[in-house]
Amino acid sequence: MEPFTTPATRERLRTVWQERPWVADVVLAVLFGVLGAISRPTLSFATPEQIAYSIVVFGCSIALIFRRLRPRLALAVVGALLVVHLVAVQELTVFAVAVCLIAAYTTQTQLVPPWRWGYVAAIYVGAGVAVLTSPTHTPDTDWMIRLVIAAAAAAVITVAVLAGIVRRNRRARYEDALERAAFLEGRREAERRLAAVEERTRIAREMHDMLGHSLNTIAMQAEGVRYVVRTDPDRTDQVLADIGRLSRTAVDDVRDLISVLADDDNDDDEAPLRPTPTLRDVGQLISDLQYTRAAIRLHIDGDLSTVPDQVGLAGYRIVQESLTNALKYADGAAASVRILVHDRAVELTILNTASGERHTRPRGDSHHGIIGMQERARALGGTLTAGPDPNTGGWRVAANLPWRQP
């Protein structure tokens, strides 16, 4: 018996029992058939009473096989056969009592109201009638004794009913636990997908901000080489050197993003390959654009070192995207960048004048960049507006980026 008592064996048997409940019903039907065979009266076709008893035993055993698949039909068949037993068999049998108890238990585990309580009431009534009307060895048995026996039978049936209720409640709690587990797993999966979408959005925004600016600056510098060659040939090497440096910077940006994606599952908190730009690097950003046709002025009011790095990065990207759009859609127009540092916020204003050149590509094509800038501002609890400037006829970007004091 030891192999059947190990935890692994018990777990396998429990799994089979849960996945194939009909196996339990077949085993139960066989056990009841054996019980009916060894009880009185014996299974035989010699007398009408034995014939009726045999039909009841076989019929109830077969009905018990379907007590989960078709519970109402199975219980109805059992009830009808027990009525036959009450009429044809001249005594109460152990088999009839056991079938009555399993029927009471089944009403609570397999039926729903109002069927559940209707079948239970029928079982109580049938059991009471069977006890009160069944013949006894002493015909003059006192009715008080019969009532006591009927009360005892009702109590036993009540125990079976309560056992069914307990089983039903345990099964309901188990199903609720499975449902909650499935819900939590679904929510975790949704959160993972949302995190993946947010990460892809962040990477796309970084790619747009870094590579878009670098490539556009390279294009503008390349166009500016023609003017420098004509007006100041000695500075051609410097412009080409700037183009080469910007190209390498763009390649490094791509390499950094790929490294972040490759190391996304690692737990090591390694430092980034290159320092993150902040508002303190805006001067270098504008210096990279010195050989374009745009004249860009920078005005800083306040101490940039007091701006947190996270806010500084967002501000840098906003200035970078705004200048990229200005070069792209208002080539040759003058631009200005104003940075005003407060105690707990920094204000950015990027303004370019109207360009004398007409572009076939409208401003509306830059809406992705504007949305990205607005998302950066909202992530910090700030605001960003972008639109035509009524005074200059150009384009104006204004952002307010707050932060909390440490």
C-alpha positions in Angstrom: 0.0 0.0 0.0 3.0 2.3 0.4 3.1 3.4 -3.3 -0.5 4.6 -3.0 0.3 6.7 0.1 3.1 8.8 -1.3 2.4 12.5 -2.0 3.1 12.2 -5.7 0.7 9.3 -6.1 -2.0 11.0 -4.1 -1.6 14.1 -6.2 -1.9 12.1 -9.4 -5.0 10.4 -8.1 -6.5 13.7 -7.1 -5.8 15.1 -10.6 -7.5 12.2 -12.2 -10.4 12.5 -9.8 -10.9 16.2 -10.7 -10.4 15.9 -14.4 -12.5 12.7 -14.8 -15.3 12.9 -12.2 -17.3 10.2 -14.1 -14.7 7.7 -12.9 -15.7 8.4 -9.3 -19.4 7.9 -10.3 -18.6 4.6 -11.9 -16.8 3.4 -8.8 -19.7 4.6 -6.7 -22.2 2.8 -8.8 -20.1 -0.4 -8.6 -19.9 -0.1 -4.8 -23.7 0.4 -4.5 -24.3 -2.6 -6.8 -22.1 -4.7 -4.5 -24.0 -3.4 -1.5 -27.3 -4.2 -3.1 -26.1 -7.7 -3.9 -25.0 -8.6 -0.4 -28.0 -7.0 1.3 -31.5 -8.5 1.8 -33.4 -9.5 -0.2 -31.0 -11.3 -2.5 -30.7 -10.5 -6.2 -32.8 -13.0 -8.0 -35.7 -13.5 -10.4 -37.4 -16.2 -8.3 -40.1 -14.1 -6.7 -41.8 -10.8 -7.6 -40.2 -9.1 -4.6 -36.7 -10.3 -5.7 -37.4 -9.2 -9.2 -38.4 -5.7 -8.1 -35.4 -5.5 -5.8 -33.0 -6.5 -8.5 -34.5 -3.9 -10.9 -34.2 -1.2 -8.1 -30.5 -2.1 -7.5 -29.5 -2.2 -11.1 -31.5 0.9 -12.0 -30.2 3.0 -9.1 -26.6 1.9 -9.8 -26.8 2.9 -13.4 -28.6 6.2 -12.5 -25.7 7.1 -10.1 -23.3 7.0 -13.0 -25.1 10.0 -14.5 -25.6 12.0 -11.3 -23.1 14.7 -12.5 -24.0 14.7 -16.2 -27.8 14.7 -15.8 -28.5 15.2 -12.1 -32.2 16.0 -12.3 -32.9 13.0 -14.5 -30.7 10.7 -12.4 -32.4 11.8 -9.2 -35.9 11.4 -10.7 -35.1 7.9 -11.8 -33.7 7.1 -8.3 -36.8 8.5 -6.7 -39.1 6.5 -8.9 -37.2 3.3 -8.2 -37.3 3.9 -4.5 -41.1 4.3 -4.8 -41.1 0.9 -6.5 -38.9 -0.4 -3.6 -41.4 1.0 -1.1 -44.4 -0.7 -2.8 -42.9 -4.0 -3.8 -40.3 -4.8 -1.1 -41.8 -5.6 2.2 -38.9 -4.2 4.3 -36.5 -1.3 4.5 -33.1 -2.3 3.1 -29.6 -1.0 3.7 -29.3 -0.3 0.0 -32.4 1.9 -0.1 -31.1 3.9 2.9 -27.7 4.4 1.3 -29.2 5.5 -2.0 -31.5 7.9 -0.2 -28.5 9.5 1.6 -26.4 9.8 -1.6 -29.4 11.3 -3.4 -29.8 13.9 -0.6 -26.0 14.7 -0.9 -26.3 15.0 -4.7 -29.2 17.5 -4.5 -26.8 20.0 -2.8 -23.8 19.4 -4.9 -25.3 19.2 -8.4 -28.6 21.1 -8.4 -29.5 24.8 -8.3 -32.5 26.4 -6.6 -35.4 25.8 -6.8 -34.7 22.2 -7.9 -32.3 21.7 -5.1 -34.8 22.2 -2.3 -37.7 20.6 -4.2 -35.8 17.3 -4.5 -34.7 17.6 -0.8 -38.3 18.0 0.3 -39.3 15.0 -1.8 -36.5 12.9 -0.1 -37.7 13.9 3.4 -41.3 13.1 2.6 -40.4 9.8 0.9 -38.2 8.7 3.8 -40.9 9.6 6.4 -43.5 7.7 4.5 -41.2 4.7 4.1 -40.4 4.6 7.9 -44.0 5.1 8.9 -45.6 2.5 6.5 -43.0 -0.2 6.3 -43.9 -3.5 7.9 -42.0 -4.5 11.1 -41.4 -7.8 12.9 -43.9 -6.7 15.5 -47.0 -5.3 13.8 -48.2 -3.6 17.0 -45.1 -1.4 17.1 -46.1 1.9 18.8 -46.5 4.9 16.6 -44.3 6.9 18.9 -41.4 4.6 18.2 -42.0 5.0 14.4 -42.0 8.7 14.8 -38.7 8.6 16.7 -37.3 6.4 13.9 -38.6 8.8 11.3 -37.0 11.7 13.2 -33.7 9.8 13.3 -33.9 9.2 9.5 -34.6 12.9 9.0 -31.5 13.7 11.1 -29.3 11.4 9.1 -30.7 12.9 5.8 -29.9 16.3 7.2 -26.3 15.3 7.9 -26.1 14.2 4.2 -27.6 17.5 3.1 -25.2 19.5 5.2 -22.3 17.5 3.9 -23.4 18.4 0.4 -23.6 22.1 1.3 -20.1 22.0 2.7 -18.8 20.3 -0.4 -20.6 22.8 -2.7 -19.2 25.8 -0.7 -15.7 24.3 -0.8 -16.0 23.8 -4.6 -17.3 27.4 -5.0 -14.4 28.8 -3.0 -12.0 26.7 -5.1 -13.5 28.0 -8.4 -13.5 31.5 -7.0 -9.8 31.1 -6.2 -9.1 29.8 -9.7 -11.1 32.7 -11.2 -9.2 35.3 -9.1 -5.9 33.6 -10.1 -6.9 33.8 -13.7 -7.9 37.4 -13.3 -4.6 38.3 -11.6 -2.7 36.5 -14.3 -4.6 38.3 -17.0 -3.9 41.6 -15.2 -0.2 40.9 -14.9 -0.1 40.0 -18.6 -1.9 43.2 -19.4 0.6 45.1 -17.3 3.5 43.4 -19.0 2.0 44.3 -22.4 1.4 47.8 -21.3 5.0 48.1 -20.0 6.2 46.7 -23.3 4.2 49.3 -25.3 5.4 52.1 -23.0 9.0 50.9 -23.5 8.6 50.8 -27.3 7.1 54.2 -27.2 10.0 55.5 -25.1 12.5 54.0 -27.4 10.7 55.3 -30.5 10.7 58.8 -28.9 14.4 58.6 -28.0 15.2 57.5 -31.6 13.1 60.3 -33.0 14.7 62.9 -30.8 18.3 61.8 -31.0 18.6 60.5 -34.6 16.1 62.9 -36.0 18.1 65.9 -34.7 21.4 64.4 -35.6 20.5 63.5 -39.2 18.7 66.8 -39.8 21.7 68.7 -38.4 24.0 66.7 -40.7 21.8 67.5 -43.7 21.8 71.2 -42.8 25.6 71.2 -42.2 26.1 69.5 -45.5 24.1 72.1 -47.3 26.0 74.8 -45.4 29.3 73.4 -46.7 28.5 74.9 -50.2 28.1 78.4 -48.7 31.2 78.0 -46.6 33.3 76.8 -49.5 32.3 79.9 -51.5 32.6 82.5 -48.7 35.2 81.0 -46.3 37.1 78.0 -47.8 39.4 77.9 -44.7 36.5 76.8 -42.5 35.5 73.9 -44.7 37.5 71.5 -42.7 35.8 72.6 -39.5 32.4 72.1 -41.0 33.3 68.6 -42.3 34.7 67.7 -39.0 31.5 68.7 -37.3 29.5 66.6 -39.8 31.8 63.6 -39.0 31.4 64.2 -35.2 27.6 64.4 -35.5 27.6 61.2 -37.6 29.6 59.4 -35.0 27.3 60.7 -32.3 24.3 59.3 -34.2 26.0 55.9 -34.5 26.8 56.0 -30.7 23.2 56.8 -29.9 22.0 53.8 -31.9 24.6 51.6 -30.2 23.4 52.8 -26.8 19.8 52.1 -27.5 20.7 48.6 -28.8 22.8 48.0 -25.7 19.8 49.0 -23.5 17.5 46.6 -25.3 20.1 43.8 -25.2 20.6 44.3 -21.4 16.9 44.9 -20.6 16.6 41.5 -18.8 19.8 41.9 -16.8 19.6 43.0 -13.1 23.0 44.7 -13.1 22.7 48.5 -12.6 25.5 49.4 -15.0 26.2 53.1 -15.8 25.1 54.2 -19.3 27.8 54.3 -22.0 27.6 58.1 -22.3 26.4 60.8 -20.0 22.8 61.8 -20.4 22.4 65.3 -21.9 20.8 68.0 -19.8 19.9 71.7 -20.2 23.6 72.5 -19.5 24.4 71.0 -22.9 22.1 73.2 -24.8 25.0 75.5 -25.6 26.8 72.7 -27.3 23.6 71.8 -29.1 23.4 75.2 -30.6 27.1 75.3 -31.4 26.6 72.2 -33.6 24.2 74.3 -35.7 26.5 77.3 -36.2 27.2 76.4 -39.8 23.5 76.2 -40.8 21.8 79.2 -42.3 19.8 79.8 -39.1 21.0 82.3 -36.5 20.2 80.9 -33.0 20.4 83.0 -29.8 20.5 81.5 -26.4 19.4 83.3 -23.2 19.7 81.6 -19.8 18.3 83.2 -16.6 19.1 81.2 -13.4 21.4 78.4 -12.3 21.1 75.3 -14.5 23.0 73.2 -12.0 19.9 73.3 -9.7 17.8 71.6 -12.3 17.4 67.8 -11.6 18.9 65.6 -14.3 15.5 64.1 -15.2 14.0 67.5 -15.8 17.2 68.6 -17.6 17.0 65.7 -20.0 13.4 66.5 -20.8 14.2 70.1 -21.3 17.1 69.3 -23.5 15.0 67.0 -25.7 12.3 69.6 -26.0 14.9 72.3 -27.1 16.5 69.7 -29.5 13.2 68.8 -31.1 12.0 72.4 -31.4 15.3 73.5 -33.1 15.1 70.4 -35.4 11.6 71.4 -36.5 12.7 75.0 -37.0 15.6 73.9 -39.3 13.3 71.5 -41.1 10.3 73.7 -41.7 11.7 77.3 -41.4 15.2 77.0 -42.9 17.1 80.2 -42.6 14.7 81.8 -40.1 16.2 83.3 -36.9 15.5 81.4 -33.7 15.9 82.0 -30.0 16.0 79.8 -27.0 15.1 81.2 -23.6 15.7 79.1 -20.4 14.3 80.6 -17.1 15.1 78.6 -13.9 12.8 79.1 -10.9 12.9 77.5 -7.5 10.9 74.4 -8.5 10.4 74.7 -12.2 12.1 75.7 -15.4 10.4 77.6 -18.3 11.5 77.0 -21.9 10.6 79.2 -24.8 11.8 78.4 -28.3 10.7 80.9 -30.9 11.6 81.2 -34.6 10.6 83.9 -37.0 8.8 83.3 -40.2 10.9 81.9 -43.0 11.0 83.6 -46.4 11.1 80.2 -48.1 8.0 78.1 -48.9 8.2 74.5 -48.0 6.1 71.8 -49.7 5.9 69.9 -46.5 3.6 71.5 -44.0 4.0 72.0 -40.3 1.4 69.4 -39.5 3.8 66.6 -40.4 5.8 67.3 -37.2 2.9 66.4 -35.0 4.7 63.3 -33.8 7.5 65.4 -32.4 5.0 67.8 -30.7 3.2 64.8 -29.1 6.5 63.5 -27.9 7.4 66.8 -26.3 4.0 67.0 -24.6 4.4 63.5 -23.2 7.8 64.5 -21.7 6.2 67.5 -20.1 3.2 65.6 -18.8 5.5 62.9 -17.3 6.9 65.6 -15.1 3.6 67.2 -14.2 4.2 70.1 -16.5 2.7 71.6 -19.7 3.8 72.3 -23.2 2.1 74.4 -25.9 3.2 74.7 -29.5 1.7 76.8 -32.3 2.0 79.9 -34.5 3.3 83.0 -32.8 1.0 86.0 -33.7 3.9 88.5 -33.2 6.5 87.1 -35.4 4.4 84.9 -37.7 6.8 82.0 -36.9 6.4 79.1 -34.5 6.5 79.2 -30.7 7.1 76.3 -28.2 6.6 77.1 -24.5 7.1 74.5 -21.8 6.9 74.6 -18.0 8.7 71.7 -16.3 8.3 71.5 -12.5 10.0 69.3 -10.0 9.8 68.5 -6.3 12.3 69.7 -3.9 14.4 66.8 -2.4 
